[in-house]
């Protein structure tokens, strides 16, 4: 059963007549998503420093935002471990501001820096533009970590939903290229299979915020050619070899159309010999982790992610 707080949130969305994302243009959907955070997200936690950066990208500079955790100052005595974070939003919506609170929470909770990446969005920039930006941003950070007071040997990748997809893909790209692998993967209800054929896509097709129509909306704005559903850069679950990848935490939600493909990805990682932990918040919906003002389990999930990230980066 749904958590009562989550059920109340769904009822609140209905009372406020929040329009479903698939009824909006991408520009209006972005505004709606940004405005919605005011009543669902906790207040932003103070951190030691917030710094705007730009990475060199394939289509120009990629905006990024660096957070240093509270009590570290603008320059720690030792280089800080860092999480490079790719926001969710179906590759269509979301930005540095929609995930500002979560990045602050992860920085403070994991005692690491966080670099949030503002990759190009669809439909203006379709697949694989987001992938290209995220791998470029990761490589840029690896090259510039020392100058920023960050530890190039302790760079994790992470993200939620579409961002979880991008983090998983970045890890595979770096492995396949024989480059420095991330120290850790934080994959929060990741999209891993663009075919959208897992049973949870039918079971939770309506009534739980992320509906079948919304999933289709995001997919069709991002993927121009349906043949790209089979490209592992869109569907990392379909890569034939998931061995030799960084340790991972895969968080899923029980009432989420993406639940099964997230669980399947965690299982594939484990079967391939990687260290992978799967945790399902059985009473939650897709997107819950940024809704800590109204859902207590969101805060528990953030604390879990931060604790596992802290432990992984301390031992890497």
C-alpha positions in Angstrom: 0.0 0.0 0.0 1.1 3.6 -0.6 2.5 5.5 2.3 -0.3 7.7 3.7 1.8 10.8 3.2 2.3 9.9 -0.4 -1.4 9.3 -0.9 -2.0 12.7 0.6 0.5 14.2 -1.8 -1.3 12.7 -4.8 -4.6 14.1 -3.5 -2.9 17.5 -3.0 -1.8 17.5 -6.6 -5.3 16.7 -7.7 -6.7 19.5 -5.5 -4.3 22.0 -6.8 -5.1 20.8 -10.3 -1.5 20.4 -11.2 -1.6 19.6 -15.0 -0.1 16.3 -16.1 3.2 16.9 -17.7 2.1 15.2 -21.0 -0.5 18.0 -21.4 2.1 20.7 -21.4 4.7 22.0 -23.9 8.3 21.3 -22.8 8.8 25.0 -21.8 5.6 25.0 -19.7 6.5 21.7 -18.2 9.9 23.0 -17.1 8.2 26.0 -15.4 5.7 23.8 -13.7 8.4 21.4 -12.4 10.5 24.3 -11.1 7.6 26.0 -9.4 6.4 22.7 -7.8 9.5 22.3 -5.7 8.4 25.2 -3.4 5.7 23.0 -1.8 7.3 19.6 -2.0 11.0 20.1 -1.3 12.6 21.0 2.1 14.3 24.3 2.5 17.8 24.4 1.0 20.4 23.4 3.6 23.4 25.8 4.1 26.6 24.6 2.6 30.2 26.0 2.8 30.3 27.2 -0.8 28.3 27.2 -4.0 30.3 27.9 -7.2 29.2 28.1 -10.8 31.4 26.3 -13.3 31.4 25.6 -17.0 32.8 22.5 -18.6 33.9 22.3 -22.2 31.2 20.4 -24.1 30.6 19.2 -27.7 28.1 22.0 -28.3 29.6 24.7 -26.1 30.1 25.3 -22.4 28.1 23.1 -20.1 26.8 24.9 -16.9 27.6 23.2 -13.7 27.3 24.0 -10.0 29.8 23.0 -7.3 28.7 22.5 -3.7 31.2 22.1 -0.9 29.7 20.6 2.3 29.1 22.5 5.4 32.1 23.0 7.8 34.7 22.4 5.1 35.2 26.0 4.0 36.0 27.1 0.4 39.2 25.0 0.4 39.6 21.9 2.6 43.0 20.9 3.9 42.7 17.6 1.9 41.1 17.3 -1.5 37.4 16.4 -1.2 35.8 13.4 -2.8 33.1 14.4 -5.2 29.8 13.2 -6.7 29.0 14.4 -10.2 25.2 14.6 -10.3 22.8 14.4 -13.3 19.3 15.6 -12.5 16.1 13.8 -13.4 13.2 15.1 -15.5 12.9 12.7 -18.4 15.7 14.4 -20.4 13.1 17.1 -21.0 12.7 19.1 -17.7 14.8 19.8 -14.7 17.8 22.0 -14.1 20.4 23.1 -11.5 17.7 24.8 -9.5 15.2 21.9 -9.4 17.8 19.7 -7.7 19.6 22.3 -5.7 18.2 21.1 -2.4 19.0 17.4 -3.0 22.6 18.3 -4.0 23.0 20.3 -0.8 21.7 17.4 1.2 23.9 14.9 -0.4 27.0 17.1 0.0 26.4 17.6 3.7 25.3 14.0 4.4 28.1 12.4 2.5 30.7 15.0 3.5 31.8 15.3 -0.2 31.6 17.9 -2.8 28.7 17.6 -5.4 28.9 18.9 -9.0 25.5 19.2 -10.6 25.4 19.2 -14.4 23.0 21.2 -16.5 23.1 19.0 -19.7 21.2 19.9 -22.8 17.5 19.0 -22.8 15.1 17.4 -25.4 13.3 18.0 -27.7 15.6 20.9 -28.6 18.6 18.4 -28.2 17.6 14.8 -28.7 19.5 11.6 -27.9 22.4 11.3 -27.5 23.0 15.0 -26.7 22.5 14.5 -23.0 24.9 11.5 -23.0 27.5 13.6 -24.8 27.2 16.4 -22.4 27.4 14.2 -19.3 30.5 12.3 -20.4 32.2 15.6 -21.4 31.4 17.1 -18.0 32.7 14.0 -16.2 36.0 14.0 -18.2 36.3 17.8 -17.7 35.9 17.3 -13.9 38.5 14.5 -13.9 41.0 16.8 -15.6 40.3 19.8 -13.4 39.6 18.2 -10.1 43.0 19.0 -8.5 42.7 22.7 -9.4 39.2 22.7 -7.7 40.5 21.1 -4.5 38.8 17.8 -5.4 40.2 14.3 -5.4 40.4 12.9 -9.0 40.6 9.4 -7.6 37.4 9.7 -5.7 34.8 10.9 -8.2 31.4 9.2 -8.1 28.6 9.5 -10.6 24.9 9.7 -9.7 21.5 10.8 -10.7 17.7 10.3 -10.4 15.4 8.9 -13.1 16.8 10.2 -16.4 19.9 11.2 -14.4 20.3 7.7 -13.1 20.2 6.5 -16.7 22.9 9.0 -17.6 25.1 8.0 -14.7 24.9 4.4 -15.6 25.8 5.1 -19.2 28.7 7.4 -18.3 30.1 4.5 -16.2 29.9 2.1 -19.1 31.4 4.6 -21.6 34.4 5.2 -19.3 34.9 1.5 -18.8 34.7 0.7 -22.5 37.2 3.5 -23.3 39.6 2.1 -20.7 39.6 5.4 -18.8 39.5 6.1 -15.1 36.3 4.6 -13.7 34.1 6.4 -11.3 34.5 5.3 -7.7 30.8 4.7 -7.2 27.4 4.8 -8.9 24.4 6.3 -7.1 21.4 5.3 -9.3 18.0 6.6 -8.0 15.0 5.0 -9.8 17.0 4.9 -13.0 15.5 4.5 -16.4 17.4 1.6 -18.0 15.3 0.2 -20.8 13.7 2.4 -23.3 11.5 -0.5 -24.6 9.2 0.2 -21.5 8.0 -3.4 -21.6 8.6 -4.5 -17.9 5.4 -5.4 -16.0 5.6 -2.4 -13.7 5.0 -0.1 -16.7 1.5 -1.8 -17.0 0.8 -2.3 -13.2 1.5 1.4 -12.4 0.4 3.0 -15.7 -1.9 5.4 -14.0 -2.6 7.0 -10.6 0.9 7.4 -9.3 2.1 10.7 -10.8 4.4 9.2 -13.4 1.8 7.7 -15.8 2.2 5.8 -19.0 1.3 9.0 -20.9 4.1 10.9 -19.1 6.6 8.1 -19.8 5.7 8.2 -23.5 5.9 12.0 -23.5 9.4 12.0 -22.1 10.5 9.1 -24.3 9.2 10.6 -27.6 10.8 14.0 -26.9 14.1 12.4 -26.2 14.2 9.5 -28.7 13.6 10.6 -32.2 14.1 7.1 -33.9 12.5 4.2 -32.1 15.5 2.1 -33.3 17.5 4.0 -30.7 15.6 2.2 -27.9 18.0 -0.7 -28.5 21.1 1.5 -28.3 22.7 0.8 -24.9 23.5 4.5 -24.5 19.7 5.0 -24.2 19.0 1.6 -22.6 22.0 0.6 -20.5 20.2 -2.6 -19.4 20.8 -3.8 -23.0 24.5 -3.6 -22.9 25.8 -7.2 -23.4 28.5 -6.9 -20.8 27.9 -5.1 -17.4 31.1 -6.5 -15.8 33.9 -4.4 -14.4 31.7 -1.4 -13.4 31.9 0.6 -10.2 30.1 -0.4 -7.0 26.5 0.8 -7.1 23.5 1.6 -5.0 20.2 1.3 -6.9 17.2 2.9 -5.2 13.7 2.1 -6.5 10.1 2.9 -5.6 7.4 0.3 -5.2 4.7 2.2 -7.1 6.9 3.3 -10.0 6.6 2.3 -13.7 10.4 2.2 -13.7 10.6 -0.1 -10.7 11.2 -3.4 -12.6 13.9 -2.1 -14.9 15.8 -0.6 -12.0 15.6 -3.9 -10.1 16.7 -5.7 -13.2 19.7 -3.4 -13.7 20.8 -4.0 -10.1 20.5 -7.7 -10.6 22.5 -7.6 -13.9 25.2 -5.6 -12.1 25.4 -8.2 -9.3 25.4 -11.2 -11.7 28.2 -9.6 -13.7 30.4 -9.6 -10.5 30.0 -6.0 -9.4 29.2 -4.9 -5.9 25.6 -3.6 -6.2 23.0 -3.0 -3.5 19.3 -2.7 -4.4 16.9 -0.9 -2.0 13.2 -0.6 -2.8 11.0 1.9 -0.9 7.9 -0.2 -1.3 5.4 2.5 -0.4 6.7 5.2 -2.7 6.2 6.7 -6.1 8.6 7.8 -8.8 10.2 11.2 -7.9 9.7 10.9 -4.1 13.3 11.5 -3.1 13.0 15.3 -3.7 9.7 15.6 -1.8 11.0 15.6 1.7 8.8 18.5 2.9 5.8 16.2 2.7 7.2 12.6 2.7 9.3 11.5 5.6 10.7 8.5 3.7 12.2 10.9 1.2 14.5 12.2 3.9 15.3 8.6 4.9 16.2 7.8 1.3 18.5 10.8 1.0 20.2 9.8 4.3 20.7 6.3 3.0 22.2 7.5 -0.3 24.5 10.0 1.5 25.6 7.3 4.0 26.4 4.8 1.3 28.2 7.4 -0.8 30.2 8.6 2.2 31.3 5.0 3.0 32.2 4.2 -0.6 34.2 7.4 -1.2 36.0 7.0 2.2 37.2 3.5 1.2 38.0 4.1 -2.5 
